Amino acid sequence: MRSIIRCIKFLIWSGVLLASAVAGGLYYYANEELPLGPAPVTFELRAGSSLRNVAAQLAKAGVIGRPELFEVLARVLGESSKLKAGNYEFSPPLTPLGLLQQMTRGDVTLVAVTFVEGWTFRQVRKALQDNPKIRAETATLTEAELLQKLEIAQPRGEGWFFPDTYHFSEGTSDLAILRRAHQLMLRHLNQEWERRAPGLPLKSPLEALILASIVEKETGRPEERGLVAAVFINRLRIGMLLQTDPTVIYGMGEAFNGNIRKSDLTTDTPYNTYTRAGLPPTPIAMPGLEALRATLNPAPSDALYFVARGDGTSKFSRTLAEHERAVTQYQRRGRK
């Protein structure tokens, strides 16, 4: 009987020691740094993948060395069914436990779409439609239907979305991204409106947005935004026509073929600032933050004219005579 008891005790202690050894080994494995290289490793966990398949794929990608241990670790911790699908990026230092936690939390790599300053709303919609990581909800909607879904009470979407790079998880809808871009534009526009210089001939944030879109399209060099804005502000103050080509081009729509002719400048449209006084009815593009700031706090200048020098900069003039000389110097002479 005593020998049987001793045998049982031996087996129990052996089991305890073995379990301790296994637990210690698993603990060591879980907290040992993975031999990742200096460059991040990308990995796609597809929906419906089994734990064993995920472990094998991680090993094949060079993320882990022993897939069976990773599988055991996930099962022991009760995480085997909690791995979340998505695109991941693994960078050192990283342990198997950290790897498992990252994948159960769903810390997926974000993808991005960029809206460029000066883009039209048509270009924004195309960028969303062309991105395969974005879930399309608006592709078949008219502009009016889209604006209604976004609760934007404007006749056009032009200018009401902030140009920026937006990061999102794969499968995010285009509607959600547009909503973020619109909210960001509203925030920046309202903030800059509150900080505007006194005495501007602008009655509302909408008018500021319209003029900022013109400044965005007319500026060749970032450092000249304030002067470009000053020219248009000065013209508005004295009731002078804005006479800016980008508004004419916008009003031409798809009829614009890359060249603007004298007849285009005399053909009246709501956006022709050669034939109509004041601002056009809507923005003509997406202004960036610097264009908004320049418009609402223009540089101190009494210039009423500017002409491109041909190197990206402009020559600013106070009088028509000065402007005519500049046109002759920088444009007419160059055509001969």
C-alpha positions as CSV (number, residue, x, y, z in Angstrom):
1,M,0.0,0.0,0.0
2,R,2.8,2.4,0.9
3,S,4.5,1.8,-2.4
4,I,1.3,2.6,-4.2
5,I,0.9,5.9,-2.2
6,R,4.5,6.8,-3.0
7,C,3.9,6.0,-6.7
8,I,0.9,8.2,-6.7
9,K,2.7,11.1,-5.0
10,F,5.6,10.6,-7.5
11,L,3.2,10.9,-10.4
12,I,1.5,13.9,-8.9
13,W,4.8,15.7,-8.3
14,S,6.0,14.7,-11.7
15,G,2.9,16.1,-13.2
16,V,3.2,19.3,-11.3
17,L,6.9,19.6,-12.3
18,L,6.0,18.9,-15.9
19,A,3.2,21.4,-15.9
20,S,5.5,23.9,-14.3
21,A,8.1,23.3,-16.9
22,V,5.6,23.6,-19.7
23,A,4.2,26.8,-18.2
24,G,7.6,28.2,-17.7
25,G,8.6,27.3,-21.2
26,L,5.4,28.8,-22.6
27,Y,6.0,31.9,-20.5
28,Y,9.5,32.2,-21.8
29,Y,8.3,31.8,-25.4
30,A,5.5,34.3,-25.0
31,N,7.9,37.0,-23.8
32,E,10.9,36.3,-26.0
33,E,11.5,38.9,-28.7
34,L,10.7,37.7,-32.2
35,P,13.6,37.8,-34.7
36,L,12.1,40.4,-36.9
37,G,14.3,42.3,-39.3
38,P,14.6,46.1,-39.3
39,A,11.9,46.6,-41.9
40,P,8.2,46.2,-40.8
41,V,6.5,43.0,-42.0
42,T,3.0,43.3,-43.4
43,F,0.5,40.5,-43.0
44,E,-3.0,40.0,-44.1
45,L,-5.3,37.9,-41.8
46,R,-8.3,36.9,-43.9
47,A,-11.7,36.5,-42.4
48,G,-12.6,32.9,-41.5
49,S,-8.9,31.8,-41.2
50,S,-8.3,29.1,-38.6
51,L,-5.8,29.6,-35.8
52,R,-3.6,26.8,-37.2
53,N,-3.6,28.4,-40.6
54,V,-2.8,31.8,-39.2
55,A,0.1,30.4,-37.3
56,A,1.4,28.6,-40.4
57,Q,1.1,31.8,-42.5
58,L,2.9,33.9,-39.8
59,A,5.7,31.4,-39.8
60,K,5.9,31.5,-43.6
61,A,6.0,35.3,-43.5
62,G,9.0,35.1,-41.1
63,V,7.1,36.7,-38.2
64,I,7.3,33.6,-35.9
65,G,9.6,30.6,-35.8
66,R,7.5,27.9,-34.2
67,P,3.8,28.0,-35.3
68,E,2.8,25.2,-33.0
69,L,3.9,27.2,-29.9
70,F,2.0,30.2,-31.1
71,E,-1.1,28.0,-31.5
72,V,-0.7,26.6,-28.0
73,L,-0.2,30.1,-26.5
74,A,-3.4,31.3,-28.1
75,R,-5.4,28.3,-26.9
76,V,-4.0,28.4,-23.4
77,L,-4.9,32.1,-23.1
78,G,-8.4,31.5,-24.6
79,E,-7.7,33.8,-27.6
80,S,-7.9,31.2,-30.3
81,S,-11.2,32.5,-31.7
82,K,-10.6,36.2,-31.1
83,L,-8.2,36.9,-34.0
84,K,-9.5,39.8,-36.1
85,A,-9.2,40.0,-39.9
86,G,-7.3,42.8,-41.5
87,N,-4.0,44.1,-42.7
88,Y,-1.3,44.2,-40.0
89,E,2.2,45.7,-39.8
90,F,4.6,44.1,-37.4
91,S,7.7,46.0,-36.2
92,P,10.4,45.1,-33.7
93,P,10.5,44.9,-30.7
94,L,7.7,42.4,-30.7
95,T,7.0,39.2,-28.6
96,P,4.6,36.4,-29.5
97,L,2.4,37.6,-26.7
98,G,2.4,41.2,-28.1
99,L,1.8,39.8,-31.6
100,L,-1.2,37.8,-30.3
101,Q,-2.6,40.9,-28.4
102,Q,-2.2,43.0,-31.5
103,M,-4.2,40.6,-33.6
104,T,-6.9,40.0,-31.0
105,R,-7.3,43.8,-30.5
106,G,-7.6,44.2,-34.3
107,D,-4.7,46.8,-34.5
108,V,-4.8,46.7,-38.2
109,T,-2.7,48.8,-40.5
110,L,-4.6,51.8,-41.7
111,V,-4.9,52.6,-45.3
112,A,-5.1,56.2,-46.7
113,V,-6.6,58.4,-49.3
114,T,-5.4,61.9,-50.0
115,F,-7.5,64.9,-51.2
116,V,-5.2,67.5,-52.8
117,E,-5.5,71.2,-52.3
118,G,-7.1,72.7,-55.3
119,W,-9.0,69.6,-56.3
120,T,-12.6,69.8,-57.5
121,F,-15.3,67.7,-56.0
122,R,-15.3,65.5,-59.1
123,Q,-11.7,64.7,-58.4
124,V,-12.5,63.8,-54.8
125,R,-15.2,61.4,-55.8
126,K,-12.9,59.8,-58.4
127,A,-10.2,59.3,-55.8
128,L,-12.7,57.5,-53.5
129,Q,-14.0,55.3,-56.4
130,D,-10.5,54.4,-57.5
131,N,-9.4,53.2,-54.1
132,P,-10.1,49.4,-53.8
133,K,-9.8,49.6,-50.0
134,I,-12.9,51.9,-49.7
135,R,-16.4,50.5,-49.6
136,A,-18.4,52.3,-52.2
137,E,-21.8,53.7,-51.1
138,T,-22.0,56.9,-53.1
139,A,-20.8,55.9,-56.6
140,T,-24.4,55.7,-58.0
141,L,-25.6,58.8,-56.2
142,T,-26.1,62.2,-57.9
143,E,-24.3,65.1,-56.3
144,A,-27.6,66.4,-54.9
145,E,-28.4,62.9,-53.4
146,L,-24.9,62.7,-51.9
147,L,-25.2,66.1,-50.3
148,Q,-28.6,65.2,-48.8
149,K,-27.1,62.1,-47.2
150,L,-24.3,64.2,-45.7
151,E,-26.9,66.8,-44.6
152,I,-25.0,69.6,-46.4
153,A,-27.4,72.3,-47.3
154,Q,-25.5,73.6,-50.3
155,P,-26.3,73.6,-54.0
156,R,-22.8,72.1,-54.8
157,G,-20.3,70.0,-52.9
158,E,-17.5,72.1,-54.3
159,G,-15.1,73.4,-51.6
160,W,-16.9,71.8,-48.6
161,F,-14.4,69.0,-48.0
162,F,-11.0,69.6,-46.5
163,P,-7.9,68.6,-48.5
164,D,-5.9,66.2,-46.3
165,T,-4.7,62.6,-46.0
166,Y,-7.3,60.5,-44.3
167,H,-6.4,57.2,-42.6
168,F,-9.0,54.5,-42.2
169,S,-9.4,50.8,-41.8
170,E,-10.0,48.8,-44.9
171,G,-13.7,48.6,-45.8
172,T,-14.6,52.0,-44.5
173,S,-17.3,53.6,-46.6
174,D,-16.7,56.5,-48.9
175,L,-19.6,58.3,-47.2
176,A,-17.8,58.1,-43.8
177,I,-14.6,59.6,-45.3
178,L,-16.5,62.4,-46.9
179,R,-18.3,63.1,-43.7
180,R,-15.0,63.4,-41.9
181,A,-13.6,65.7,-44.6
182,H,-16.7,67.9,-44.4
183,Q,-16.6,68.2,-40.6
184,L,-12.9,69.1,-40.8
185,M,-13.5,71.8,-43.4
186,L,-16.3,73.2,-41.2
187,R,-14.0,73.3,-38.2
188,H,-11.1,75.0,-40.0
189,L,-13.4,77.5,-41.8
190,N,-15.2,78.5,-38.6
191,Q,-11.9,78.8,-36.6
192,E,-10.3,81.0,-39.3
193,W,-13.5,83.1,-39.7
194,E,-13.4,83.9,-35.9
195,R,-9.7,85.0,-36.4
196,R,-10.3,87.1,-39.5
197,A,-8.9,90.6,-39.9
198,P,-11.3,93.5,-39.3
199,G,-13.0,95.3,-42.1
200,L,-12.9,92.5,-44.8
201,P,-15.5,92.8,-47.6
202,L,-16.7,89.3,-46.8
203,K,-20.1,88.8,-45.2
204,S,-20.0,85.1,-44.2
205,P,-17.9,82.0,-43.9
206,L,-19.3,80.9,-47.3
207,E,-17.9,84.0,-49.0
208,A,-14.6,83.4,-47.3
209,L,-14.6,79.8,-48.6
210,I,-15.4,80.9,-52.1
211,L,-12.6,83.5,-52.2
212,A,-10.2,81.0,-50.6
213,S,-10.9,78.6,-53.4
214,I,-9.9,81.3,-55.9
215,V,-6.8,82.1,-53.9
216,E,-5.9,78.4,-53.9
217,K,-6.1,78.2,-57.7
218,E,-4.4,81.5,-58.4
219,T,-1.3,81.0,-56.1
220,G,1.9,79.9,-57.8
221,R,4.2,80.1,-54.8
222,P,3.0,79.5,-51.2
223,E,4.7,82.6,-49.9
224,E,2.6,84.7,-52.2
225,R,-0.8,83.5,-51.0
226,G,-1.3,86.6,-48.7
227,L,-0.5,89.0,-51.6
228,V,-2.8,87.1,-54.0
229,A,-5.6,87.3,-51.4
230,A,-4.9,91.0,-50.9
231,V,-5.4,91.7,-54.6
232,F,-8.9,90.1,-54.6
233,I,-9.8,91.7,-51.3
234,N,-8.8,95.1,-52.6
235,R,-10.9,94.6,-55.7
236,L,-13.9,93.6,-53.7
237,R,-13.6,96.6,-51.5
238,I,-13.8,99.0,-54.5
239,G,-16.4,97.0,-56.5
240,M,-13.8,96.1,-59.2
241,L,-14.3,92.9,-61.3
242,L,-12.2,90.0,-60.0
243,Q,-11.3,88.9,-63.5
244,T,-9.8,85.6,-62.6
245,D,-9.4,82.8,-65.2
246,P,-9.9,79.8,-62.8
247,T,-13.5,80.9,-62.2
248,V,-14.2,81.1,-66.0
249,I,-12.6,77.7,-66.5
250,Y,-14.8,76.2,-63.7
251,G,-17.9,77.7,-65.3
252,M,-17.0,76.1,-68.7
253,G,-17.1,72.6,-67.1
254,E,-16.2,69.8,-69.5
255,A,-16.1,72.3,-72.4
256,F,-12.7,73.4,-71.2
257,N,-10.0,71.8,-73.4
258,G,-6.9,73.1,-71.7
259,N,-6.9,76.5,-73.4
260,I,-8.8,79.6,-72.5
261,R,-9.7,82.0,-75.4
262,K,-10.8,85.6,-75.5
263,S,-14.3,84.4,-76.4
264,D,-14.4,82.4,-73.2
265,L,-13.8,85.5,-71.2
266,T,-16.7,87.3,-72.8
267,T,-19.2,84.4,-72.6
268,D,-21.3,85.0,-69.6
269,T,-21.8,82.3,-67.0
270,P,-22.5,82.5,-63.2
271,Y,-18.7,81.9,-62.8
272,N,-17.4,84.4,-65.3
273,T,-15.8,87.1,-63.1
274,Y,-15.0,89.1,-66.2
275,T,-18.7,89.6,-66.9
276,R,-20.1,89.5,-63.4
277,A,-19.2,91.5,-60.4
278,G,-18.5,90.1,-57.0
279,L,-17.8,86.5,-56.0
280,P,-19.1,83.4,-58.0
281,P,-22.0,81.5,-56.5
282,T,-20.0,78.6,-55.1
283,P,-16.3,77.7,-54.4
284,I,-14.5,76.4,-57.4
285,A,-12.2,74.0,-55.6
286,M,-11.0,72.8,-52.2
287,P,-8.9,75.4,-50.5
288,G,-6.3,74.3,-48.0
289,L,-5.8,75.8,-44.6
290,E,-3.1,78.2,-45.7
291,A,-5.5,79.6,-48.4
292,L,-8.2,80.1,-45.8
293,R,-5.8,81.9,-43.5
294,A,-4.4,84.1,-46.3
295,T,-7.9,85.0,-47.4
296,L,-9.1,86.0,-44.0
297,N,-5.8,87.7,-43.0
298,P,-4.4,89.0,-46.3
299,A,-1.0,90.6,-46.6
300,P,-0.8,94.4,-46.2
301,S,-0.8,95.6,-49.8
302,D,-2.7,98.0,-52.0
303,A,-2.0,96.0,-55.2
304,L,-4.9,95.5,-57.6
305,Y,-3.1,93.4,-60.3
306,F,-0.7,90.6,-60.7
307,V,0.8,88.7,-63.6
308,A,2.8,85.5,-63.7
309,R,6.5,85.9,-64.4
310,G,6.8,82.4,-65.8
311,D,8.8,80.9,-62.9
312,G,6.0,80.3,-60.5
313,T,6.1,83.8,-59.0
314,S,4.0,86.8,-59.8
315,K,4.5,90.5,-60.3
316,F,2.1,92.6,-58.2
317,S,1.1,96.1,-59.3
318,R,-0.8,99.0,-57.8
319,T,-2.0,100.7,-61.1
320,L,-3.1,99.5,-64.5
321,A,-0.1,101.3,-66.1
322,E,2.3,99.3,-63.9
323,H,0.4,96.1,-64.7
324,E,0.5,96.7,-68.5
325,R,4.2,97.2,-68.3
326,A,4.6,93.9,-66.3
327,V,2.4,92.1,-68.8
328,T,4.6,93.3,-71.7
329,Q,7.7,92.3,-69.8
330,Y,6.7,88.9,-68.7
331,Q,4.1,87.7,-71.2
332,R,3.7,89.6,-74.4
333,R,7.5,89.8,-75.0
334,G,7.7,86.1,-74.5
335,R,5.2,85.3,-77.3
336,K,7.3,87.2,-80.0
